[in-house]
């Protein structure tokens, strides 16, 4: 186990916070990095052309198969398996690169591609495979034209088109799109606040107050969009972070309890067992 989860910021020195890399070349140069648990403050798109393997995203094993696309939201703890037979492209980008306006930001928050409250299931490229390949080629070509006019705008448009086409294709494959409207808006606001404050705030009322709605209205919104109450979502977020720290670090359970906002270690142990059916020690030992 490592002392802490490795956190990566976007590569410094690039003109734009956007990068395209060969997956096989990354294995050759940074195999240890790829196969160790880490999280990043930027988004990942894995376009798999050949080969297969398993990608672990927050304890969920995701099978990678030829002609598939995997989307990983920023902040997820993930890592590649040790197989090196995968061929494809890795696209990396930040909010700063993609979001030229509030509509772009809302798209990233609500799309079924990156939403962290939905399953991380790869998209089968299917009928859009040629379009995806052509768009990737166009992005690679534009990356070579950094000195030309509208370089950023064209590159961002290519990525935007890629994501919109992927969203459309994923809907065709039966993945549910969250219905637009006030319920979605409140759920997105709640989820964003939760991600920033779950260590210190676990009260539904406090989140509802921040959004300026009643607890009942917030509950109606999350139930309609996700089929879960705000309290269930809060518990899931706290437990996810607890699992990350238990498995990917060697911090003592007392330290983890304190970090997660529990005044007493015994309260954390009872809470964890209630939510998962195991004590923190049992969970940690099951992943050794």
VOPAGU-2260 file (C-alpha; in pm, 1 decimal, decimal comma):
REM VOPAGU-2260
SITE   aa  ch    i         X         Y         Z
SITE  UNK   A    0       0,0       0,0       0,0
SITE  UNK   A    1     105,4     355,5     -64,1
SITE  UNK   A    2     123,2     634,2     189,3
SITE  UNK   A    3    -124,5     835,6     -14,5
SITE  UNK   A    4    -316,4     835,8    -340,7
SITE  UNK   A    5    -111,5     999,7    -615,5
SITE  UNK   A    6    -279,1    1318,3    -739,5
SITE  UNK   A    7    -190,3    1452,9   -1082,8
SITE  UNK   A    8    -232,7    1806,2   -1207,3
SITE  UNK   A    9    -242,6    1874,7   -1578,7
SITE  UNK   A   10      98,3    1861,8   -1744,7
SITE  UNK   A   11     261,6    2205,0   -1711,9
SITE  UNK   A   12     412,5    2386,0   -2007,8
SITE  UNK   A   13     149,6    2301,5   -2268,0
SITE  UNK   A   14      -5,1    2593,0   -2451,9
SITE  UNK   A   15    -352,8    2446,4   -2402,6
SITE  UNK   A   16    -480,7    2210,5   -2132,9
SITE  UNK   A   17    -541,9    1942,5   -2392,6
SITE  UNK   A   18    -323,3    1646,5   -2487,6
SITE  UNK   A   19    -343,8    1333,8   -2705,8
SITE  UNK   A   20    -121,0    1033,4   -2638,3
SITE  UNK   A   21     -69,9     681,9   -2769,4
SITE  UNK   A   22    -178,6     424,2   -2509,1
SITE  UNK   A   23      90,3     176,5   -2616,2
SITE  UNK   A   24     359,2     447,1   -2597,8
SITE  UNK   A   25     242,2     535,5   -2246,2
SITE  UNK   A   26     279,9     173,6   -2137,8
SITE  UNK   A   27     635,5     176,2   -2270,4
SITE  UNK   A   28     734,2     497,7   -2091,0
SITE  UNK   A   29     513,2     512,9   -1781,2
SITE  UNK   A   30     395,7     160,7   -1704,1
SITE  UNK   A   31     442,5     199,6   -1327,5
SITE  UNK   A   32     243,4     523,4   -1325,5
SITE  UNK   A   33     -41,9     378,4   -1531,2
SITE  UNK   A   34     -76,5      64,4   -1321,4
SITE  UNK   A   35     -74,8     243,9    -983,6
SITE  UNK   A   36    -389,9     398,0    -828,6
SITE  UNK   A   37    -403,0     768,6    -905,1
SITE  UNK   A   38    -646,4    1051,3    -959,8
SITE  UNK   A   39    -622,2    1354,7   -1180,9
SITE  UNK   A   40    -781,2    1697,3   -1200,5
SITE  UNK   A   41    -860,6    1643,8   -1570,2
SITE  UNK   A   42   -1079,8    1422,5   -1786,6
SITE  UNK   A   43    -970,4    1104,3   -1968,9
SITE  UNK   A   44   -1104,7     952,8   -2290,2
SITE  UNK   A   45    -965,8     609,6   -2383,8
SITE  UNK   A   46   -1032,5     515,4   -2746,1
SITE  UNK   A   47    -949,1     143,5   -2778,2
SITE  UNK   A   48    -880,2      17,2   -3130,9
SITE  UNK   A   49    -719,5    -320,4   -3063,8
SITE  UNK   A   50    -652,8    -548,6   -2770,4
SITE  UNK   A   51    -831,0    -591,9   -2439,3
SITE  UNK   A   52    -775,0    -539,4   -2069,3
SITE  UNK   A   53    -933,9    -420,6   -1746,7
SITE  UNK   A   54    -943,9     -67,4   -1610,5
SITE  UNK   A   55   -1030,7     -29,4   -1242,7
SITE  UNK   A   56   -1230,4     283,7   -1161,0
SITE  UNK   A   57   -1311,8     330,4    -792,7
SITE  UNK   A   58   -1330,3     -45,4    -731,3
SITE  UNK   A   59   -1538,1    -108,5   -1043,1
SITE  UNK   A   60   -1357,5    -328,2   -1299,2
SITE  UNK   A   61   -1429,1    -207,9   -1651,5
SITE  UNK   A   62   -1355,0    -440,4   -1942,6
SITE  UNK   A   63   -1180,7    -274,2   -2235,6
SITE  UNK   A   64   -1251,0    -428,2   -2574,6
SITE  UNK   A   65   -1166,1    -333,2   -2934,4
SITE  UNK   A   66   -1362,4     -43,6   -3087,7
SITE  UNK   A   67   -1480,1      98,3   -2757,4
SITE  UNK   A   68   -1449,1     431,7   -2578,6
SITE  UNK   A   69   -1416,1     480,5   -2203,4
SITE  UNK   A   70   -1483,8     818,4   -2042,2
SITE  UNK   A   71   -1336,5     894,8   -1698,3
SITE  UNK   A   72   -1435,5    1203,6   -1504,1
SITE  UNK   A   73   -1176,2    1410,8   -1319,5
SITE  UNK   A   74   -1124,1    1311,6    -957,3
SITE  UNK   A   75   -1183,5     938,9   -1006,3
SITE  UNK   A   76    -926,3     699,8    -859,1
SITE  UNK   A   77    -832,2     462,2   -1137,4
SITE  UNK   A   78    -552,8     259,9   -1292,5
SITE  UNK   A   79    -474,4      33,1   -1587,7
SITE  UNK   A   80    -403,1    -337,6   -1554,7
SITE  UNK   A   81     -60,6    -477,3   -1639,9
SITE  UNK   A   82    -148,1    -595,3   -1991,9
SITE  UNK   A   83      29,6    -410,8   -2269,0
SITE  UNK   A   84    -160,8    -534,4   -2571,2
SITE  UNK   A   85    -395,6    -236,6   -2596,7
SITE  UNK   A   86    -367,6      -4,3   -2896,2
SITE  UNK   A   87    -547,6     324,5   -2908,2
SITE  UNK   A   88    -547,9     689,0   -2809,2
SITE  UNK   A   89    -575,6     868,6   -2477,7
SITE  UNK   A   90    -729,9    1216,7   -2481,7
SITE  UNK   A   91    -678,9    1441,9   -2179,3
SITE  UNK   A   92    -841,6    1779,0   -2116,0
SITE  UNK   A   93    -947,0    2014,0   -1837,1
SITE  UNK   A   94   -1256,3    2219,0   -1758,5
SITE  UNK   A   95   -1058,3    2528,8   -1854,2
SITE  UNK   A   96    -999,4    2393,3   -2203,1
SITE  UNK   A   97   -1349,4    2266,1   -2273,3
SITE  UNK   A   98   -1569,5    2523,7   -2102,9
SITE  UNK   A   99   -1592,9    2843,4   -2303,1
SITE  UNK   A  100   -1930,3    2924,5   -2144,1
SITE  UNK   A  101   -2182,3    2797,4   -1887,9
SITE  UNK   A  102   -2350,6    2573,2   -2145,4
SITE  UNK   A  103   -2023,0    2383,8   -2196,7
SITE  UNK   A  104   -1984,9    2340,9   -1820,5
SITE  UNK   A  105   -2341,6    2218,6   -1781,9
SITE  UNK   A  106   -2287,4    1969,2   -2064,5
SITE  UNK   A  107   -1986,5    1816,3   -1885,7
SITE  UNK   A  108   -2180,4    1799,6   -1558,5
SITE  UNK   A  109   -2490,7    1638,0   -1704,5
SITE  UNK   A  110   -2373,6    1418,2   -1991,9
SITE  UNK   A  111   -2407,3    1043,0   -1943,8
SITE  UNK   A  112   -2044,4    1012,9   -2056,5
SITE  UNK   A  113   -1883,7    1157,6   -1743,9
SITE  UNK   A  114   -2149,9    1168,6   -1474,9
SITE  UNK   A  115   -2001,5    1013,1   -1160,7
SITE  UNK   A  116   -2339,6     895,7   -1030,2
SITE  UNK   A  117   -2384,8     666,4   -1331,1
SITE  UNK   A  118   -2197,4     348,0   -1423,6
SITE  UNK   A  119   -1859,7     363,9   -1595,4
SITE  UNK   A  120   -1952,8     149,5   -1893,7
SITE  UNK   A  121   -1751,3     175,6   -2216,4
SITE  UNK   A  122   -1925,0     296,3   -2528,2
SITE  UNK   A  123   -1915,9      55,3   -2821,2
SITE  UNK   A  124   -1818,8     280,1   -3109,6
SITE  UNK   A  125   -2040,5      88,1   -3351,7
SITE  UNK   A  126   -2175,8     286,5   -3644,6
SITE  UNK   A  127   -1989,0     596,2   -3526,6
SITE  UNK   A  128   -1646,7     428,6   -3532,3
SITE  UNK   A  129   -1540,7     599,3   -3857,3
SITE  UNK   A  130   -1664,7     936,5   -3732,6
SITE  UNK   A  131   -1471,6     895,7   -3406,3
SITE  UNK   A  132   -1156,4     797,9   -3595,3
SITE  UNK   A  133   -1193,7    1089,3   -3835,4
SITE  UNK   A  134   -1245,0    1335,0   -3548,3
SITE  UNK   A  135    -939,2    1202,8   -3365,8
SITE  UNK   A  136    -734,3    1242,7   -3683,9
SITE  UNK   A  137    -863,8    1598,5   -3717,6
SITE  UNK   A  138    -765,6    1676,1   -3357,2
SITE  UNK   A  139    -416,7    1532,3   -3410,0
SITE  UNK   A  140    -378,8    1737,1   -3725,8
SITE  UNK   A  141    -495,1    2056,1   -3555,4
SITE  UNK   A  142    -250,1    1999,4   -3269,9
SITE  UNK   A  143      25,8    2044,5   -3527,0
SITE  UNK   A  144    -110,9    2388,5   -3622,8
SITE  UNK   A  145     -57,9    2578,0   -3297,8
SITE  UNK   A  146      51,8    2896,0   -3471,4
SITE  UNK   A  147    -252,3    2915,9   -3696,4
SITE  UNK   A  148    -555,8    3135,6   -3643,7
SITE  UNK   A  149    -844,6    2994,3   -3435,1
SITE  UNK   A  150    -629,9    2698,8   -3320,9
SITE  UNK   A  151    -796,6    2671,8   -2979,9
SITE  UNK   A  152   -1149,2    2723,4   -3113,7
SITE  UNK   A  153   -1113,1    2455,2   -3381,5
SITE  UNK   A  154    -959,9    2205,1   -3139,7
SITE  UNK   A  155   -1229,9    2268,0   -2880,8
SITE  UNK   A  156   -1498,4    2231,2   -3148,1
SITE  UNK   A  157   -1354,1    1895,1   -3256,9
SITE  UNK   A  158   -1361,0    1769,8   -2897,3
SITE  UNK   A  159   -1710,9    1906,8   -2843,7
SITE  UNK   A  160   -1833,9    1728,4   -3156,4
SITE  UNK   A  161   -1666,2    1404,9   -3045,8
SITE  UNK   A  162   -1839,4    1417,9   -2706,8
SITE  UNK   A  163   -2180,3    1508,4   -2848,6
SITE  UNK   A  164   -2161,1    1225,0   -3102,4
SITE  UNK   A  165   -2050,5     985,7   -2825,4
SITE  UNK   A  166   -2339,7    1100,8   -2605,5
SITE  UNK   A  167   -2581,5    1040,1   -2891,6
SITE  UNK   A  168   -2433,5     695,6   -2963,4
SITE  UNK   A  169   -2446,8     594,9   -2597,0
SITE  UNK   A  170   -2814,3     686,0   -2581,6
SITE  UNK   A  171   -2875,8     458,1   -2879,6
SITE  UNK   A  172   -2715,1     175,8   -2681,3
SITE  UNK   A  173   -2975,2     205,8   -2406,5
SITE  UNK   A  174   -2802,3     430,4   -2156,0
SITE  UNK   A  175   -3047,8     657,6   -1980,1
SITE  UNK   A  176   -3013,1    1031,4   -2020,8
SITE  UNK   A  177   -3110,1    1235,0   -1717,0
SITE  UNK   A  178   -3415,7    1447,9   -1804,4
SITE  UNK   A  179   -3347,5    1819,1   -1828,1
SITE  UNK   A  180   -3530,2    2060,7   -1600,8
SITE  UNK   A  181   -3526,1    2190,1   -1240,7
SITE  UNK   A  182   -3480,4    1841,4   -1092,2
SITE  UNK   A  183   -3160,5    1792,2   -1289,2
SITE  UNK   A  184   -3038,5    2142,4   -1208,1
SITE  UNK   A  185   -3086,2    2089,5    -833,6
SITE  UNK   A  186   -2926,3    1744,0    -847,8
SITE  UNK   A  187   -2620,7    1878,3   -1031,3
SITE  UNK   A  188   -2584,0    2166,0    -783,6
SITE  UNK   A  189   -2615,5    1925,5    -491,9
SITE  UNK   A  190   -2361,1    1683,7    -639,2
SITE  UNK   A  191   -2111,0    1964,2    -703,7
SITE  UNK   A  192   -2148,9    2096,8    -349,2
SITE  UNK   A  193   -2122,7    1746,2    -207,1
SITE  UNK   A  194   -1799,3    1675,9    -390,0
SITE  UNK   A  195   -1647,8    1992,3    -243,3
SITE  UNK   A  196   -1783,0    1967,2     112,5
SITE  UNK   A  197   -1854,8    1601,4     199,3
SITE  UNK   A  198   -1559,9    1592,1     442,8
SITE  UNK   A  199   -1716,8    1856,9     663,0
SITE  UNK   A  200   -2087,4    1863,2     572,7
SITE  UNK   A  201   -2312,0    1556,9     593,4
SITE  UNK   A  202   -2645,2    1725,8     665,5
SITE  UNK   A  203   -2909,8    1726,2     391,3
SITE  UNK   A  204   -3050,8    2048,3     536,4
SITE  UNK   A  205   -2719,7    2230,8     499,3
SITE  UNK   A  206   -2694,3    2135,3     132,2
SITE  UNK   A  207   -3057,7    2227,9      71,2
SITE  UNK   A  208   -2998,4    2566,5     234,1
SITE  UNK   A  209   -2696,8    2628,8       8,8
SITE  UNK   A  210   -2913,0    2556,3    -296,9
SITE  UNK   A  211   -3200,1    2766,0    -150,7
SITE  UNK   A  212   -3458,7    2486,9    -159,5
SITE  UNK   A  213   -3632,6    2281,6     105,9
SITE  UNK   A  214   -3507,2    1936,5     204,9
SITE  UNK   A  215   -3823,4    1787,3      54,7
SITE  UNK   A  216   -3767,8    1965,6    -278,4
SITE  UNK   A  217   -3407,6    1843,8    -294,2
SITE  UNK   A  218   -3519,5    1491,2    -210,1
SITE  UNK   A  219   -3782,6    1501,4    -483,9
SITE  UNK   A  220   -3517,2    1616,1    -732,1
SITE  UNK   A  221   -3256,8    1348,5    -656,6
SITE  UNK   A  222   -3524,2    1078,5    -638,2
SITE  UNK   A  223   -3658,8    1176,0    -979,4
SITE  UNK   A  224   -3315,7    1191,3   -1142,9
SITE  UNK   A  225   -3120,7     915,5    -965,6
SITE  UNK   A  226   -3376,0     716,6    -769,9
SITE  UNK   A  227   -3189,1     798,3    -447,3
SITE  UNK   A  228   -3241,3    1030,4    -153,5
SITE  UNK   A  229   -2987,3    1304,6     -75,9
SITE  UNK   A  230   -2885,2    1113,8     239,2
SITE  UNK   A  231   -2812,8     799,6      36,6
SITE  UNK   A  232   -2597,7    1001,0    -203,0
SITE  UNK   A  233   -2407,4    1163,5      83,5
SITE  UNK   A  234   -2343,3     822,7     241,7
SITE  UNK   A  235   -2221,4     680,3     -89,9
SITE  UNK   A  236   -1975,1     966,5    -136,1
SITE  UNK   A  237   -1834,1     935,0     216,2
SITE  UNK   A  238   -1803,4     556,9     186,8
SITE  UNK   A  239   -1632,1     584,5    -151,1
SITE  UNK   A  240   -1365,1     810,9      -5,5
SITE  UNK   A  241   -1328,4     581,9     293,9
SITE  UNK   A  242   -1274,6     283,5      63,2
SITE  UNK   A  243   -1018,1     476,5    -139,2
SITE  UNK   A  244    -819,6     562,5     172,2
SITE  UNK   A  245    -845,9     213,4     321,1
SITE  UNK   A  246    -723,0      35,7       8,5
SITE  UNK   A  247    -488,9     284,6    -158,5
SITE  UNK   A  248    -311,1     426,8     149,4
SITE  UNK   A  249    -160,9     289,8     469,9
SITE  UNK   A  250    -323,8     553,3     689,8
SITE  UNK   A  251    -450,4     425,2    1022,6
SITE  UNK   A  252    -825,8     384,8    1059,9
SITE  UNK   A  253    -819,6     652,7    1329,7
SITE  UNK   A  254    -659,3     896,1    1082,2
SITE  UNK   A  255    -914,2     811,0     813,0
SITE  UNK   A  256   -1200,9     860,3    1056,6
SITE  UNK   A  257   -1068,0    1204,5    1150,8
SITE  UNK   A  258   -1012,2    1302,6     787,0
SITE  UNK   A  259   -1370,2    1207,8     700,0
SITE  UNK   A  260   -1509,6    1424,2     979,5
SITE  UNK   A  261   -1581,9    1163,2    1246,5
SITE  UNK   A  262   -1495,5    1279,9    1596,8
SITE  UNK   A  263   -1471,0     924,3    1728,9
SITE  UNK   A  264   -1316,1     625,6    1552,0
SITE  UNK   A  265   -1587,7     398,5    1689,1
SITE  UNK   A  266   -1854,7     611,8    1518,6
SITE  UNK   A  267   -1674,3     573,7    1187,0
SITE  UNK   A  268   -1643,4     195,7    1231,1
SITE  UNK   A  269   -2016,6     162,8    1309,5
SITE  UNK   A  270   -2106,5     389,5    1015,8
SITE  UNK   A  271   -1886,0     198,0     770,4
SITE  UNK   A  272   -2022,0    -140,8     881,8
SITE  UNK   A  273   -2380,0     -16,8     857,3
SITE  UNK   A  274   -2324,8     105,8     500,5
SITE  UNK   A  275   -2110,3    -181,4     368,1
SITE  UNK   A  276   -2165,8    -481,8     594,9
SITE  UNK   A  277   -1794,8    -493,3     680,6
SITE  UNK   A  278   -1572,8    -315,4     929,7
SITE  UNK   A  279   -1301,5     -89,9     783,0
SITE  UNK   A  280   -1038,0    -348,0     882,1
SITE  UNK   A  281   -1229,3    -630,2     710,6
SITE  UNK   A  282   -1265,3    -423,2     394,5
SITE  UNK   A  283    -896,5    -328,9     391,6
SITE  UNK   A  284    -785,5    -688,8     444,6
SITE  UNK   A  285   -1011,8    -813,3     163,9
SITE  UNK   A  286    -813,9    -596,4     -81,3
SITE  UNK   A  287    -463,5    -690,6      28,6
